[in-house]
Amino acid sequence: MSRLRTSIIVGLVLTALALAWGADLAWAQGNSDPTLHLKGKITPAEWYAAAARFKAAKEKAQAGGDVSGLAVTLQIGSDGYYIPDFYATPNWANSPALAKFVDPLPVFWDPRGGGTAPAKCLPIAVPDVLTYPGSDYYEISLVEYLELMHRDLNPTKLRGYVQTNMGTANPFTPSAANTIAPAPVRYLGPVIIAQKDRAVRIKFTNNLPTGAAGNLFVPTDTTIMGSGPFEINYDPQTNAPAATTTGIFSQNRADLHLHGGRTPWISDGTPHQWITPAGEATSYPKGSSVEYVPDMWFNASGATITSCAGGLTCAVPGATNNPGPGSQTYFYTNQQSARLMFYHDHAVGITRLNVYVGEAAGYLITDPVETALVNGGPVQGRVYTAGTIPEDQIPLIIQDKTFVDGDPASPTYVLKTDPTWAWGSNPGKPITTAPVTGDLWWPHVYMPAQNPFNPDMSGINAYGRWHYGPWFFPATPICGSEPDAVPPYCITNGPIQNPYYDPACDPAVDGFCQPPQMPSA
């Protein structure tokens, strides 16, 4: 190849690069198409490189005395909360420093042994074996409460389960009677211990607060299906067709799902089998799939009609399978071998949040083989040696939690790393001015992993960690933007104007500039 031809090609390449760089600076000013820099998978090396470039840009801006793109003054949105900065303001939290191995390990506590429940324990639910012969019956309520999770924290606000009916003393004997008082509410309790092939029946009552007090105390993304606006054209009590009704899903909805259980669908606790507390002011008090166990009967006050218990018909006037507003029933077959499971909330749109704030508890199934492995003896022709497995069991449950640090003098003070935090046991808009140490923290600003306006041409947002559909490759289209962009293959709300964008900002001079667009809420 001749030198002249080589020079021409090199010149064209350099010109193309210069034009691309200039065009990219133009994108940073909002004058071009950001979809040209969509970004799909991002490797760890690219993350580190993006962080290094952002650090250099930040240092350059600080050295020049212009940090307008880095230190924005947060604005208040129409919902009363701060409009997040998706590019240069942190949004994360660390728990305060917590000493290790200073709190006792919560272990099983059985009310049948008498005494007072320890502050930290896993209470065992005591079944009523008399009301439904052949089944274990429990009445479980969902409540809001406080519990000390660590000695260095304030009590944490939680939601969880508590047994409310009396358990049977001396079961399967002539002196059997429902005289065992249930345990108080404790985190991850009460643990239900079931037997293989012996059914468990539950009357579940949602006793969470109503109205504004029933809102979750962690951030709730109402753009997720089932957690914001609703529109129904049926009567939620009867499922009969009705005029269209609109509203907002309440945040105190709940149901029970036995995770891993072999359960009839009417008792599965599906996402649409939720109920709200009695007295909740809503036109949508229960999910469309709520069904009731057909052989559990109640009177108008929600009390069990014992004379009809277990029968498919009941001649008592007013008898119904519906236990009343704010309650529902479940039937678990336990037709499976010994195992550890758990029952938890499953309400559409807020399952992850409800479980995070405490709506989960243990469920153990025992069977003859497991018993023989402990005590020895034959099962179905095979003899097991006693002590093959130990009699004592230590429940080990690992969960991930982040706790708010409310101490302004602490290096992990929540408002240092999450200046838009506005939730917890002392909520406030646009921020919680007095955050409480020990409250649960939850991420609430989904910083996009992509920044198609980035002048370094990488398409990466150094602060981001969530892939954003419209800026991902291949992109998720905005509904109506093209003929095939129809639900559910599109999103309704695409990128919007970034209120922190400064058209006078020049990344070549200032180091970092806010892009002209940001994800919509």
N, C-alpha and C positions, 0 to 999 in steps of 0.2 A: 504494500500500500504506500502511495507517495506521501511525502511529508505534507504537501498542500492538502491532500484529501484528509489526512489525519487531523490537521489543524482545523479544517472545516468542521469535522465531526466533533472534535473536542469543543470547539467554539459553540456548536449547536447544543451540546450537552450542558455546558456552563450557562448558556443563555436560558435553557429550559429550567435549570436549577434556580437561576436567579428569578425567573418569572414565577416559578412555584413558590419560592420564599416570599416574593413580593405579594403574590396572591394570598399566601397564608397569613401574612400580616394584615391583608385586607379582610380576611375572614375574621381576624381578631377584632376588626372594627365593625363587623356585621355586614359587610358589603358583598358577600358571596354565599355559595351554597355549602352549608356545613356537612351535608350528606356525603361530600367527597372525602371526608376523613372519618368515616365510620370505623369503629374498632371492635373486633370480636374478641377472641381469646387474648389474654394479656399474660405474658410469662413473668415469673418472678424477677428475671433480669430486667425486663422492661419496667416493672414496678420500681425497682431500686434506681434505675436510671432516671425515671420520671421524678422520683423523690429528690435525687441529687440535683437535677435541673431546677426544680422548684426551690430548693434550698439556696442555690446560687442566685436565682432571680430575687428571692426574698432578701438576701444579703445585699444585693446590688441596690434594691429599692431602699433599704434601710440606710445604706451608705450615702445615697443621694438625697435622703430626707423626704422622699415621696413614697408613702406607704398607702396611698389611697386605695389601691387595688387589693391590699392585704388586710387592712384594718378598716372594714366597712362599719358604718353606723347602722345597726340593725333597724329595720322598719317594721311597723306593726301592720299585719294583714287584716283583711275584713273579718276573720274569725277571732280576732283579739290576740292571737299569738304572734310572735316574731316571725317574719319571713326569713327562712334560713338562707345562709350563704353556702352554696354548694361547692365552692372552689377553694376558699382560703381561710375559713373559720372552722375550728375544730368542732367535732360533735362525737364525743366518746366520753367514757368515764371509767375510773378505777375505783374499786372498793377501798375504803380506808385500810390502813395497815391493821391486820388482824393476827393476834398471837395464835400459834398452832397448838393443838392438843391441850387446850385449857378447859374445854367444855366436855361434860360427860357424853358418851355415845348414847343416843336414844335407843332403848331396847324395848321389847314387848312388855306391856303391862296389862294384866288381866283383872278386870273388876271383880271377878269371882273370888279373888284372893283377899279382898277387903283392903282397907287402908285408903290412902289418898294418892291420886295419880301424881307422879313426879312432874316437875315443870318440863322436863325433856323426856319423852317416851313415845312409843308407838302403841297406842291403846288398841286392845283387841275388842272387836264388836261381839257382844254376847247374844246369840240367837234366841228368839221366841220360837220354841218347837211345838207349842200347844195350839196356836191359832190356826195353823195350816198343817195338820198331821202329815208327816212325810216330807216336810219342807222346813228350812230355816227361814224365819221371817224377821226382817229388820225395817225400822223406820229411820231413814237417814235424812238429815236436813243440811242444806248449804247455808253457811253463815259467814259473816265478816268478823274478823277478830284480830287481836295483836298477840304476837309471840316473840320472845327474846331468842334470836337465832344465834347470837354470839355475845359473850360477856362484854365485848368492846363496842357493841352497837346499842342503840335504843331499840325497844320492841318494834318489830316489823309488822306493818299492816298486811294482812293476808285474807284469802278466802279459802274455806275448806269445809270438810264434812264432820258431822257429829251425829252419833246415834241418839235417838230421842225416846225409843220405846224400852220397856223393861225386858230384860233377858230372863230365860228360864233357869231357875235353880233346881238341882237334882233332876235333870231331864231323864225321861224314859223310866221313871220310878213312880210309885203311887203318890209320893209327896211332891211331885213336880209342881212348881208354881212360878209365875212371872214376877219375881221379887228382886232381881239383880239390877241395880241402878246402873245406867250406862256411864261410860267415861266422859270426861269433859273434852272439848275440842282440842286437838293437838295436830301439829303439822304432819301430813302424810297418813293420818288416821281417819276413822278407825279401820284397822286391818280386819278384813273378813276372812275367816278360816273355814273353808268349805270342804266337803267330802265328795269324792268321786261318785257320780250318779245320784247324789242327793241334791234336790233343787234348792236354790236360794231365791227368795222373793223379797222385793224391796218396794216400799212406798217412799218415794223421793219427794221432798218438799223444798222448794226454792224460797229460802227466808232471807235473801239479800235485801238491802235497803231499796226503796223505790224512788222514782223521780231522779233529780239531779244527784242525790246521794248514792244512787245505784250505779253511777258511771264508774268505769274502771279507774284506778288510781295510777295506771301506767299509760303511756301514750297509745292511742287507738287510731290506726289508719283507717279512716272511714271511706277511702277509695277502694278498699278490698271488698269484693262481692260478699254481701251478707252482713256488713258491719256499718253501712251508711244508709242511704235512702232505700226505701222499698216501694214497690207498686204491686198490689194484688187485686185480682178480680174475683175473689171468692170469700166466703165467710170463714175465718180461721177457726171458728168453733165447730162448724159442721162440714166444712169444705164444699158447701153448696155454692153454685155460681152467684155472684153478687156484683153490685156496682164497683167500679174501680176505686180503690182506696190507696192513698199514698201516705208516707210518713218516714220516720227515721227509726231504724232498729235500736232498741234499748241495749245498754251494755251490761244488763244484769240477767241476761238469758243464760240458761244452763240446762244440761241433761246429763245422763250417765252413760258411759260406754265402757264395757268390760273388754279391755284390750287383750286380745288373744282368746277370748271365750267363744265357745260354740253356742250361739245364742239365737233364738228365733228373731226374725227381723223386727217384729213389733217391739222387742225389748233391746234392740241393738244400740239404741242411743245414737241414731244416725245424725248427721249435721242438721237435719230439719225436724228433729224430734225434741227440740228445746221448749222450755216453758219460762215464763216470766213470773216474778213473785205475785201473789194475790195483792190486789190494790194498785198494781202498776197502771198508770194512765196511758194506755196505748190501744190502738185499734188492731194490733197484731200481737195478742197475748201468748200464742203458742205456735210452734212450727206446723207446717202442713202435713207432716208424717206422724204426728203424735197418735199413738194407739195405746190402749189399755189392756192389761192382762184379763182375759175374758172370764176367769173364775175367781177373781178378787172383787168383792162387793162392798160398797160403802153406802152410808146414809147421807142425808143432805148436809150434815156437818162434817163429813169426811171420815167418820169413824167406821172401822171395820164391822161388817155384819157377820159375826162369827158363825151364826147358824147357816149361812150360805157359803162359807169359806170353802173353796175348792170345787164348788158346783158350777155348772155352766148356766144354770137358771137360778133365779131367786124370787120367791113369791112375796117377799117383804115389800110393802108399798114404798115407792120412791127409791128402791134399790137401784144402784148404778155402778158400772165399772169405773166411772170417773171419780177419783177421790176429791175432786173440787179444784177451784182456782189455785194455781201455784203448786200443784202436786201431780204426780204421775206414778205409774207402777212398772215394775220390771220383773222378769222371770229368767233366771239363769239355770241352764240344765246341768252344768258341771259334768257333762258326759265326755270327760277327757282325763288323762293321767295327771299325777302329781306335778305341780309346777307353781312358780311365782308369776303372777300377773298383776295388773293394777286396773282400777276403775277410775275414770277421769271424765272431765267435761268434753263435749264434742260439738258444741253449738257452732253453726256456720258463721264464718267470718271472724270469730274471736277465740277459737279453740286454743291457739298457741298462747294467747294472753291469759286465758282462764287457768290453764295448766301452770303457766309460769308463776302466777300469783297464789298457787296452792291447791287448785282443784284437782287433786289426785290422791289416791290412797291405795294401800296394798291389798292384794287378793291372793290368798294361798289355797291351793287345792291339795288335799292329802289323799292317798289311796292305800289299799292293803299292801302293795309291794313296798312302798316307802316305809310303812309301819313295820313290816317284817325286816327290812334292812336295819331298822333301829333295834327292835325287840327280838328278832329272830322268829322262825316258824315257817310253816308251809303256806304257799299261795299257788293255787292251781297246779299242784303236783310238784312244785319246786320248793326245796327247803333253803331258807336264807339264814345266814349266821348273824347272831345278835352283835351289834356294834359295828356292822359294816359301814354305816354312816352314823355320825354322832347324834345324840338326842337333842342337844342344844343347838339352836340355829341362831346365827347372828345376821339380821337383815342388813344388807349393804346396798344402799341406793345412792348413786352419784348424780348430782344435778349441777347445772351451771347457773350461777346467780351473780349479779353485780349489785352492790349496795351503794346507795348515795352517801357521799361524804359531805356533811353540812357544815364543816368547820372552815371558815374563811382563812384561817391561819395554816391549814393543812395543805401540803403539796398536791393532794388529790381532791381538793375542794371541787365539787361538781361544776360550779359556774366558771371555773377556770378552763375546763375542757369541754363543757357543754353550756354555753351561755344562753341557750334557748330552753333550758329545762324548766317546765312549768307544771309538774305533776307531783305525785306523792301524797303523803298524809296532810300536807299543808299546801295545796295547789294554789296557783295564782297566775293570772295573765298580765303581761305577756311572758313573765318568768315567775318562778317560785323564789321570792326574795329571801325566804328563810327556809331553805331546804333542810330536811330532817335526816340526820345520820341514821342509817338503818333501813330507810325506805328502799324499795326495789327500783332499780334503774332499768330502762329499756331503750334501745336505739329508736330514734324517731325521725332523723333526717337521713334520707337515703341518697348519700352523695354518689353521683354517677361515676362509674369507672371511666367513662368516656368524656372527653372534652374536644369535640371536633373543631373548635376554634383555637386550639392550642397552637401558638405560632412556631413551636418547635417541630410541627408537622407529625407528631407522634399519635395524635388523636387520644391521648391519655390524660386523665385528670389525676394529678398526683395525690389528692386527698380522697379520691373515690374508691369505693369498694363494692358498689352494686351496679350490675350491668343494666343500662337503660335502653329499653327496646328501640325507640326511634333512632338512637345513635349507635346501636349495636349492628354488627354485620353478620348475616343479612338483617336489615332493619325491619322492625315492626311498623306497619303503616298506620297512619292516622285514619280513623274511620271517615269515609267519604273522599279521601284524597285521590283515590283511583277506583276504577270499577269493581275490582275484587276486594277492596278494603271495606268489608262488612263484618259486623260482629258474628262470631267471636274471634275473627281473624284480624282484628285491629284494636287500637285503643282509642277511646273517645277524646281524651285530653292529651295533646302533644306538648312540645316545648313552648314556653311562653317567654315574654320579654323579661330580662333580668333587671330588676330595679337598681341593682348595684353597678350596672354597666356605665362606664364613662367613655363617651365617644372621643374625648380628647386624649385619652390615655394611649401612649405609644409603647408597646412592649420592648422595642429596641432601646428606649430611653429609661422607662420606668421599671423594667424587669418583669413585672407581672401586671396583667390587666384583666379585669372581670370580663368574661365573654358576654355577648349581647343576648344570649338565650340561657334559660335554665329549665329543668324539668318542672312541669306543672304539678300542683299538689293533688 
